[in-house]
Each structure stands twice: as C-alpha cells, then as structure tokens.
C-alpha cells in the first residue's frame, strides 16, 4: 500500500502525476513522490486531510426503509458530523487505513472478496464517510482485540467512529440510494455487523445471554443480521455491474442451499429427529425447527478445518422468523441449536470467537440449570459443553 513512482500500489486513489505533487495525493494526506528511495505510504503532514461527502439528495425520503433498516440505538451518535459532513484524516487515521488494508481486511471476508476489497474499499470510503468511519471503527476494535484486551470497554476512538458510522449509514438509508453508493453500503453493513457481533459486555457466562438478567442489548447482533439482509436486497452486491459480481458462483455454492434442493431429514442425527419431532413429512412450513436443525446438521458434517466463515454464518440466513422468536423466548430446543452453532464458532475469526465461547457457555449452563430432567437434550448438550470447555472431551452422537 502506498505511492510509488507517482502511483498507489493498490490503486485506491489514482495519482494524476502532476509535478511536484498531485492534488489527489495531497488532498488525501499522502506525500506524492517520484523518488524510488522514498518509502511508500508517507503522510504528507502532521495535520489532517479532509474528505467531504457528496451533498445529500434533495429527493423525497423513504421513511419506511429507514424504519426497516437501522443500527441499534446503542450506536446512536454521541458526536455528530458537522454541517459539511467532513471526516478528518489525521496521522492515526491514516495508520488505521494501512492496518485495515494489510491486516484487518483479511479476517473480514473470503480470500476472493479480500482481493476486491483491497482494490476498492478505501477508494469508496474516500467519497462515502459512513464507510470511512466503519473502516476506522473495525480496525480500532481489531487493534484492541490483538494488543489490549477484548474484554475492555469500547475506547473513545471506537465509540466515535461507530457512532458516526451508524448516524451516516442510517441517514444514507433514509434517502434514495444512488447506484454508485450500493457497494459502499454493503461493505459498511458487513463491517458494522462484524463489530456488533464482536462487542459483548459479558466477561463470564453468568453475565451473558441467556443466563443473565434480560438487557436491551440481548441478541442485538441477530437484529443486525436481519437488517443486513435488507441492505443486501437494497444493494444487490452480486448485480452484473457490481464489484462483487465475480463472487456470485462462490456465494451460491458456499452460502445458499440451492432452491432446487429441498432440505430433507437424511443426514440429521436420529436423536435430533427424536427431540425435534421431525420425520419425512417435516418441512420448514410445518416445523419452526426444521431449517435450523437441517443447517446445523449440514455444518456438523464439515470438518472443522474446512468450515469457512461464510458457511458458518449461512446458518443465520436460514433462521426463519418463527425460530428466531423461539430463540428470543429461550425455548429449550431452540437454545440447543444455538449452543451447537456457537460451539462451532469458538475457533473462528477474532470477531466471532469471543461471543461464541461466552454465549455458548451461558446457553449450556442455562439449559443444564432449567432443563436437567430432559434426558435427550442433556445428552446432546455434551457436544457444545465440550467445545466451550465446560466438560472434558467426550464421544457424542454415536447413536
């Protein structure tokens, strides 16, 4: 990443090669150099660069869409952008951009999507401040997870960028969307979804859902995922003119169960069929558990080393509204499915693993405490309890 012989290595900004310094480079805050002896990615000065957002559209606002897609109130802005919607790129911000491009970006997407994001994410962020703030927030949170403590509360920097990203993102979604904004919206939705999942206030299972006393933030990540689905429909990232169009085949292979292949109970462990009352006549229409159980069973058949984040997260897309409602109500059988899903994410990427471990432990302890007389459920619970460290390694599901 950087500028070399008047060009940026990752080409997220196009140098116009004016001498001695081009306007685009100096506006962005980098030294525009033509000397091979000068290192890349040199900040031009210690002050701040300014990126201005395009003027808001004067067309009518779609208030219905604004109500459907929103970032939770917890992320509502404590500090708002000024009237010109400017974003200050100081030296620390530029350093975070470099870390995003060379480190954080690799644990957000798939290998294929990373290549695309490296080419376009920062360039899009330069014209869309909501995306710039989302990138800054995600990288700052990743920094803390790596070098400080994942249990620590959000820092001032993290709070500022999250609040700005949330405010500008919601504002953008409440107005007509320009075609040029659609890819930036989807990238921002992915980043905000990741940071929301990463943030869990609990440091031990007794403080976590579903074991702890109810809190407004319970299952907030699940609400965000529902909002992401709405943003997906709005942005249509795989559209022919979108930057992610080349990932369509990979996406449909990894993420979506083809519509032509109706999920069947074959491959679902017998004890699951018994506990959830599933048989050959069961479908997603007549059983609230069917899709979730089928998806979990499919994930269990994948070797742990081969379980990609994309496949792991596909479980969320197969959660039907009636199953989500059962989860919210702490239905024992729905919670068992969640315990299995959490268990499979414990050794995943940084923004998944902490919540997965703590809420897996909390879910197992909740089911153990309140449903100890359910023999089949307690037997099946041994797998997530083993994965989250509550019991030693045991054999499971051999029946």
N, C-alpha and C positions, 0 to 999 in steps of 0.2 A: 504494500500500500504506500502511496506517496507520489511524488512528482519526479520524473527522471527525464532529463533532456527535454523539458517543457511538456511532458505528458504524464498523466497519472497512471500508475501501474495497473490499477483496477478500473480505470476509466469511468469512475462515478461522476467526475466532472470533466468536461472537455476543455483543455487548455487551448486558448486561441493563438498562442505562440507570439504574442506581441512582445516587443522588447522595450525596456529591460524586464518588465513584469506584466503579465496579462491581467486584465481586470477581473476575470473569473477567479483566478487563483488568489488574488489579494482580497477579493470580497469574501471568499471562503475562509481566509485566515492562514493560508499556507504561503511559504516562500516559493515563488515561481523561479526555478533556476534552470540553467542550461549547462551547468558545470558537473561533469561526472564525478568530481571529487567531493561534491556537496551531498551529504546524506539525504535520503528521501524523507518525506513527512516532517519537514521543518516548519514550525509555527512561525509566522511572519513577525508577530509582535506579542507582547505580553498582555495586551488589552483584549478586546472582544470583537469578533466578527458578528454581523447581524444578518439573519435570514428572515425575509419578510414573506408572510403568507399572501397568497392572492386575495384580492378583495372578495368578500362574501357575495354570493349570488343574490340578486335583488328579486329573484322569483319567489313564489309563494312557498311557505314552509310546510312540509308534510309532517304534521304533528302526530299523526297516527304512527308513523315509522319511528319517531322519536320515543314514543311510549313503549314500543315493542323492543327496541334495541337500546340498551343503556348500560353504562358502567355503574356498579352499585354505589349507593350514596356514600359509603365509607371512603370512596376515592374522589368524592366531590372536591372541587378545588379549594384549598386553603389560601392559595395565592393565584391570582388570575393574570392572564396576559394583558398587556396594555392595549390601548385602542388600535394600535397599528399591527397587533398580533406578531410582534417580533420575538425572536429567540436569540439569546446571546450565546455565542460560541466562544468561551474563554479557553485558556490552555488546558484546563482539566476536562472540559467537554470534548476537545479535540483528541485528547488522550483516550477518553472513553470510546470515541468513534473508532480509534485504531484497535482497541481491545475487542470491540464488537466485531469488527471486520476480520480479525485474525484469531479470535478465540471463542467468544460467546456465540457467534453465528453458527458454529459447528455443533452446538448442543441444542439448537432450536429446531432445525429442520433435518430432512434426509440428505444424504450425500448429493443427490441430484438437485434438490432445492437449494442447498447451500451455494452451489455454483451460480445459480441465478441470483440469489440474494446478495452475494458478494459483488455482482456486477451492477445491481440496480437499487439496492436498499438505501444506501446513503445518498445517492443521487435523488431518489424520490423524496427522501427526508429533507433535502435542501429546499424543496418547494412546498412541503407539507409539514408544518411544525408539529402537528399531532403525532406524526411518525417519528420525527426527531426526538421528541420528548419520550416516546415509548422506547426508542433505542437507548436513550440515555438512562432511563429507569431500569430497563432489563439488565444492562451492563453493570450499573451500580449495584444492583441486588446480587448479580453473579459475583462481583468483586467481594461482597461481604460474605457470601457463602464459601468462597475459596480462602479468603485471607483473614477474616474476622470470626464471626460466629453466626451460623444460620439461625440460632435461637434469639439473637439480638433483635430489638425492635427496628422498624424502618428508620433509616437515617434521615436527616433533614434534606439531603440531596435526593434520596429516593422518594420521599414524600412530595417534594416539589415537582419532580418530573412526572410522577404518577398522577398527581392532581392536575397538572397542565395537560398531560396526555388525555386524561379522562374528559376534562372540560372541552378541549378542542375536538376530540373524537366525537363526543355527543353532539356538539354544535354542527359538525360536518354531516352527521347522520340525520340531523333535523332539517336539512336543506336539500334541495335537488342535487344529486350526485353527478358530477361531470365524468365523462368516460376516462379522462386522464387520472382521475382520483381513485379508481376502483382497485388497482393493485396495491396502492399505498394503504387503503382502508383494510384490505385483507391482511397485509403484513402486520399492521398495527393491532388488529384483532387477535392475531396469533400471539404477539408479544404480550399484550395485556392479559390474555388468557393464561399464558405461562406464568407471568408474575403473580397473578391472583392465586393460582394453584400452589405456587412456591411459598406464599405467605400464610403461615399458620401460627397463631398466637400461642398455642399449647407447647409446652416443653416436655410433657409427660402425658401418658394416656388418660389419666384421671381428669385432665384439663381439656380433653378433646371430645369432639362429637364422635359417637352418640352418648358417651359415658357421662360427660359433664352436663351441667345445667344448660338449658337452651339459651342460645345467644342469637342476635340478629344476623351475625356473620356465618352461622351454620349453613353448610352446603352452598355457600356463595359461589364457589368455583363451578358448581353444577349449573347455577343460573347463568354464569358467564358462558358456559359451553352452549347453552340454548341460544344465547344472544349471538354467539359466533356462527351458529347455523343460519341465523337470519342474515348476518353480514355475508356469509358465503353465498346465499341466494341473491343478495344485492350486488355483490362484487363479481360473482361468477368467475373465479380465478382461472378456470380451465377454458374460458371462451377462446375462440380462434385467434383473436387479436390480443390476448393477454400474455403477459410474460411467462406465466406458468403453464401455458398450453402444452408444452412438450412433456409435461409430467402427467398428462391425462391417463396414459396406459398404466403407468406405475401406480397412480392413485386408485384406479378402479381395481387393480389387482391386489393392492395391499389393504385398502381401506373399506371398500364396499363389497358386501355379499351380492353378487350379481342377481338382479331381479328374476332372471330365468331359472335360478337355482333356489327352489323353496327350501328353507331350513327344515330338516327332519330330525327325529329323535335319535337316529343312528349316530353312535359316537358319544352320546350323552351317558355318563356313568349310571348304572342301574340305581344306585342309592339316590342320585339326584332325581331320577324319574319317580321314585317312590315318594320322596319328600315333597316334590312339587306337583305330584298328581298328574304327570304327563304321560301320554300314550300316543299311539299312532294317529289318533284323531285330533290331537292338540295342535293348535296354531296360535299365531300372535293375536288373532281375533278373539279367541275364546279362553286364553290364559294370559294374565298380566306378566307371568314369569317366563313365558316361552322364549322370547327373543333374547333376553338377558342370559338365561341358562344356556341356550344354544351357543351364544357367543363366547361365554366363559369356557364351555366345554371345548370349543374350537381352539381357544387360546391355550388351554391346558395341553393340547396335543402338540404344540410347538415347543421345540427345545428352547430352554431359557436363553441360550446364546444367540438364538435366531429370532427371538421375539423383538421386533423393532418397535420404536415408539409409535410409529404410525399404526401398526396392528394393535398395539396395546390400547391406544386411545380410540380405536374404532369401536370399542365397547360402548363408549359414551353415545356415539351416533345411533346405536341400536337400542338405546334405552327408551322405551315407549313412555308416554305421559303417565299412564296408569301405574307403571313400575316405579317411575320417579316419585309418584305420590306415595307409594308404599314405603319407599326409602325414607321420605320425609316423616312418615308416621312411625318409623322404626319397626316396621313389620319384620319379624324374626327371619323369615325365609328370604326376604329382600336383603336384609343385612348380611346374611350368609354369603349371598352372591357378591355383595360389596366387599366383604372380607377377602374373598378369593381374588377379586380384581386388585384391591390394594396390595395383597401379598405378592402379586406378580410384578408390581412396580417398584418394590423395595430396592432392587439393584439396578434401577433405571437411571436416567439422567438426573442431574442435580436438582432441577425444579420439580421433579416428580417424587423423588425418593423420600424426602423428609415427611411430607404429608402422608404418603403411602404407608410408611412404617408406623407413625404415631396413631393414625386413624385406624389402621389395621389392628393394632394392639387394643385400642379403645373399643372397637367393634367386637373383637373376640371376648374381651372382658365383660362387655355388656351382655352378650349372648350367654356367656358362662354364668353370669350372676342371675339373670332373669329367666333363662330357659334351660336350666340344668336338667330338667326332667325329660327333655326331648332327646331321646337316645340317638336317633339317626342324625339329627342336627349336630349334636355334640361330637359324634364320630367324624362327620365331615368337617367339623371345625378344626380338627387336628392339623390339617394342611396349612391353613393360614396362621395358626398358632405357632407352628414350627418355623414358617418362613419369617415371621416377625420376631422370633426369639423368645416367645413365651414358654415353649417347651423344647426339649431336645429333638433331634431328628427322629422321625418315626416313619414307618411304612403306611401308606394311605391309599384308599380307593382300589384295593386289590380285588374286591368282590366283583 
